[in-house]
Amino acid sequence: MLTRQARRLLICYNSYIMENTIIVRQNIKITLLALGCSKNLIDCENMSTELKSAGYDVINSVPESDIVVINTCGFIESAKKEAIDAILDVADYKIPEGNVKKIIVSGCLSQRYPEDILKELPEVDAVLGTAHYGDIVSVADRLASEFDRDSEKINLTSGVGGYKHLVKERELSTEAYAWLKIGEGCLHRCAFCAIPLIRGSFISRPMEDIVEEAKIIASRGVREIVLAAQDTTNYGIELYKERNLTGLLKALSEIDGIDLIRVMYGYMDGITPDLIKEMANNPKVAHYLDIPIQHGCDRILKAMYRRDTVELITSRLEMIRRAMPDCIIRTTVMVGFPGETEEDFNELKENLKKWKFDRLGCFMFSPEEGTKAYDMPDQIDEETKQRRYDEIYALQKEISAEASQKRLGTVTKVNICSVSDDGIFYIGRSYGESPEVDPVIYIASQEEELKIGDFVDCRIVDCSDEYDMTAVTI
């Protein structure tokens, strides 16, 4: 039992240590790099907020930083390569050649390959997995105390996913919109996908937490929120024992200051009649859906362990377009899955012609360790994958151009996001363009000066560009 005097001395000592720790933190510059998807960006925004709250100086300059945090993606081979290249690029600035003293790698790549990173990339000082974003301050503190010597490598990668790192009052990367994470992990077990291995099974975030964060976002003047999860249409399935994205949309639309709610990353079997009805009738919900179908041939969909069928995709698209004729629909497909024949590939192309998605992303199959498809027979050679990839994009270019022309002369509200490099145009997005993955709209303002985050009525006057459009304010 400590005496009263001993307790006073201990309190004074702890206060002295804390004050001096904060002073030290204020003199340390940290840059965070977000790679990959929007979920990674959200995690980076949370880490940045925690670091700033602790007293660190978070900047956006690798050469001037003492510590660099690289939040990585490890979904497919190209993402892994991007992450490794980013780590090596940052390593070029490490002392003695540069100013960087410590490197932290977080996110999906570190979750999958922590030992490999620490062994093969000796410049890396710490790895944080997807359950350890909340440890960023303590890890930075430890590394900062060891600037002048080689430190023992830090490996925090136990467990997956979770919400303990989320900060409701996080700093946002832009004033124009905010990503809002509503779920973590994935219930699906697609044969090609490593996400459940990295992020764990799907966990819905409690609705009251999401609504509380959305209110904070709205209080800052941000009027567009973008819902993110591996499958937003599965929201509530394990927490409320039923899909409840419809209920979440209703709750979010009641928040004053939120003008546009965008749904990303849905699955076709989760696009239910109730959800379609809510989207069609709720004026705050964008008539926009991102639904990765992955293929258009039943045989390949079954081999992928997908629940969708050509019949289901066709019927849901018809249902969506009947309820929302102006709905912009984006999808993702994969070519070169093991066993994909020319007949299967041609069926995909024919169905894409029929379905006419407004936007499309294409991936070439990448064999990922730990997945069912990793060592499936009948692997497709890289040359064939590349040819099929090129053919899909050539086809989609025509479909997207046709879809864009339908919007010529229409009036739409545009969210002003930035200004073009030449200063001539504002750059924005309507309900039909999602951040980062879709084209943009170049806006000529005929009178007033516009602010980032403004919603402005514009008329689309040119759709001749391959993807982007031009509009004028009205």
TADA-V122921 format. One record per pair of residues at least 6 apart in sequence whose C-alpha atoms are under 6 Angstrom apart, sorted by sequence separation. I is the first residue (numbers start at 0). J is the second residue. D is the distance in Angstrom with one decimal. If there is no record, write none. Layout:
i | j | d
I | J | D
I | J | D
This chain:
i | j | d
72 | 78 | 5.8
73 | 79 | 5.0
93 | 99 | 4.3
94 | 100 | 5.9
235 | 241 | 5.8
236 | 242 | 4.6
278 | 284 | 5.7
367 | 373 | 5.4
419 | 425 | 5.9
462 | 468 | 4.9
33 | 40 | 5.5
92 | 99 | 5.7
93 | 100 | 5.7
235 | 242 | 5.0
366 | 373 | 4.6
418 | 425 | 4.3
461 | 468 | 5.7
234 | 242 | 5.6
235 | 243 | 5.1
417 | 425 | 6.0
418 | 426 | 5.4
461 | 469 | 5.0
233 | 242 | 5.6
234 | 243 | 5.7
417 | 426 | 5.1
460 | 469 | 5.9
185 | 195 | 5.5
234 | 244 | 5.5
416 | 426 | 5.8
459 | 469 | 5.9
460 | 470 | 5.2
71 | 82 | 5.6
184 | 195 | 6.0
297 | 308 | 5.6
416 | 427 | 4.9
428 | 439 | 5.6
459 | 470 | 4.1
415 | 427 | 4.4
427 | 439 | 5.9
428 | 440 | 5.7
458 | 470 | 5.3
414 | 427 | 5.2
427 | 440 | 5.2
457 | 470 | 5.9
458 | 471 | 5.5
184 | 198 | 4.7
186 | 200 | 5.2
413 | 427 | 5.9
414 | 428 | 5.3
426 | 440 | 5.8
457 | 471 | 5.3
184 | 199 | 4.8
185 | 200 | 4.7
186 | 201 | 5.0
413 | 428 | 5.3
426 | 441 | 4.8
457 | 472 | 4.3
184 | 200 | 4.8
185 | 201 | 4.1
413 | 429 | 4.3
425 | 441 | 5.8
456 | 472 | 5.9
457 | 473 | 5.5
109 | 126 | 5.8
184 | 201 | 4.2
412 | 429 | 5.8
424 | 441 | 5.8
425 | 442 | 5.0
110 | 128 | 4.4
183 | 201 | 5.5
424 | 442 | 5.4
109 | 128 | 5.7
183 | 202 | 5.2
424 | 443 | 5.4
182 | 202 | 5.5
102 | 123 | 5.0
103 | 124 | 5.9
105 | 126 | 5.6
182 | 203 | 4.4
102 | 124 | 5.4
103 | 125 | 4.8
104 | 126 | 4.8
105 | 127 | 4.5
106 | 128 | 5.5
182 | 204 | 5.3
103 | 126 | 5.8
105 | 128 | 5.8
106 | 129 | 5.3
181 | 204 | 5.3
260 | 283 | 6.0
259 | 283 | 4.9
260 | 284 | 4.7
261 | 285 | 5.3
266 | 290 | 5.4
258 | 283 | 5.5
259 | 284 | 5.7
260 | 285 | 5.9
264 | 289 | 5.3
265 | 290 | 4.9
263 | 289 | 5.1
264 | 290 | 5.8
30 | 57 | 5.8
125 | 152 | 5.6
329 | 356 | 6.0
440 | 467 | 5.9
442 | 469 | 5.9
444 | 471 | 6.0
27 | 55 | 5.9
28 | 56 | 4.7
29 | 57 | 4.8
30 | 58 | 5.2
124 | 152 | 5.2
125 | 153 | 4.4
126 | 154 | 5.1
127 | 155 | 4.9
128 | 156 | 4.1
130 | 158 | 5.9
328 | 356 | 5.7
329 | 357 | 5.9
331 | 359 | 5.5
333 | 361 | 5.7
335 | 363 | 5.9
336 | 364 | 5.3
438 | 466 | 5.7
439 | 467 | 5.3
440 | 468 | 4.8
441 | 469 | 4.6
442 | 470 | 4.8
443 | 471 | 4.8
444 | 472 | 5.3
25 | 54 | 5.2
27 | 56 | 5.9
28 | 57 | 5.7
29 | 58 | 5.9
30 | 59 | 5.4
125 | 154 | 5.9
127 | 156 | 5.6
130 | 159 | 4.9
245 | 274 | 5.3
328 | 357 | 5.5
329 | 358 | 4.5
330 | 359 | 4.9
331 | 360 | 4.6
332 | 361 | 5.0
333 | 362 | 4.8
334 | 363 | 5.1
335 | 364 | 5.3
438 | 467 | 5.0
440 | 469 | 5.4
442 | 471 | 5.4
24 | 54 | 5.4
25 | 55 | 4.9
129 | 159 | 5.5
130 | 160 | 4.8
327 | 357 | 6.0
329 | 359 | 5.5
331 | 361 | 5.6
333 | 363 | 5.6
24 | 55 | 4.7
25 | 56 | 5.7
129 | 160 | 5.3
130 | 161 | 5.9
133 | 164 | 4.2
203 | 234 | 5.7
132 | 164 | 5.5
203 | 235 | 5.5
21 | 54 | 5.7
66 | 99 | 5.8
231 | 264 | 5.9
232 | 265 | 5.1
65 | 99 | 4.5
66 | 100 | 6.0
73 | 107 | 5.0
222 | 256 | 5.8
230 | 264 | 5.4
231 | 265 | 5.2
29 | 64 | 5.3
64 | 99 | 5.6
65 | 100 | 5.2
66 | 101 | 4.9
67 | 102 | 5.1
68 | 103 | 4.7
69 | 104 | 4.9
70 | 105 | 4.6
71 | 106 | 4.9
72 | 107 | 5.0
73 | 108 | 4.4
222 | 257 | 4.5
225 | 260 | 5.9
230 | 265 | 5.1
416 | 451 | 5.3
28 | 64 | 4.9
29 | 65 | 6.0
31 | 67 | 5.9
34 | 70 | 6.0
66 | 102 | 5.8
68 | 104 | 5.8
70 | 106 | 5.0
71 | 107 | 5.7
72 | 108 | 5.6
222 | 258 | 5.3
223 | 259 | 4.7
224 | 260 | 5.1
225 | 261 | 4.7
226 | 262 | 5.2
227 | 263 | 5.8
415 | 451 | 5.1
28 | 65 | 5.3
29 | 66 | 4.8
30 | 67 | 4.9
31 | 68 | 4.7
32 | 69 | 4.8
33 | 70 | 5.0
34 | 71 | 5.2
35 | 72 | 5.1
71 | 108 | 5.6
223 | 260 | 5.9
226 | 263 | 6.0
232 | 269 | 5.0
415 | 452 | 5.3
29 | 67 | 5.6
31 | 69 | 6.0
32 | 70 | 6.0
160 | 198 | 4.9
293 | 331 | 5.6
294 | 332 | 5.3
414 | 452 | 5.9
415 | 453 | 5.5
159 | 198 | 5.2
217 | 256 | 5.3
287 | 326 | 5.3
289 | 328 | 5.9
291 | 330 | 4.5
293 | 332 | 3.7
338 | 377 | 4.9
414 | 453 | 5.7
159 | 199 | 5.5
217 | 257 | 5.9
286 | 326 | 4.6
287 | 327 | 4.8
288 | 328 | 4.9
289 | 329 | 4.6
290 | 330 | 4.9
291 | 331 | 4.4
293 | 333 | 5.2
337 | 377 | 5.3
414 | 454 | 4.6
287 | 328 | 5.8
289 | 330 | 5.7
337 | 378 | 4.4
413 | 454 | 5.3
337 | 379 | 5.8
357 | 399 | 5.3
412 | 454 | 5.9
413 | 455 | 5.2
412 | 455 | 5.2
185 | 229 | 5.8
279 | 323 | 5.9
335 | 379 | 5.6
412 | 456 | 4.4
167 | 212 | 5.0
176 | 221 | 5.7
357 | 402 | 5.9
411 | 456 | 5.6
110 | 156 | 5.7
175 | 221 | 6.0
178 | 224 | 5.8
179 | 225 | 5.8
182 | 228 | 4.9
411 | 457 | 5.5
174 | 221 | 5.9
176 | 223 | 4.7
177 | 224 | 4.9
178 | 225 | 4.7
179 | 226 | 5.0
180 | 227 | 4.8
181 | 228 | 5.9
296 | 343 | 5.9
410 | 457 | 5.5
176 | 224 | 5.7
179 | 227 | 5.9
180 | 228 | 6.0
410 | 458 | 4.3
335 | 384 | 4.9
409 | 458 | 5.7
296 | 346 | 5.9
408 | 458 | 6.0
409 | 459 | 5.8
296 | 347 | 5.7
408 | 459 | 5.2
295 | 347 | 4.2
407 | 459 | 5.5
408 | 460 | 5.7
407 | 460 | 5.9
404 | 462 | 5.9
50 | 136 | 5.8
327 | 431 | 5.5
190 | 303 | 4.9
189 | 303 | 5.7
190 | 304 | 5.7
189 | 304 | 5.1
45 | 166 | 5.7
48 | 169 | 5.4
48 | 170 | 5.7
45 | 169 | 5.6
287 | 431 | 5.9
285 | 430 | 5.4
191 | 370 | 5.8
190 | 370 | 5.8
190 | 371 | 4.7
191 | 372 | 5.2
190 | 372 | 5.1
175 | 416 | 5.3
175 | 451 | 5.9
175 | 452 | 4.0
174 | 452 | 5.8
75 | 365 | 6.0
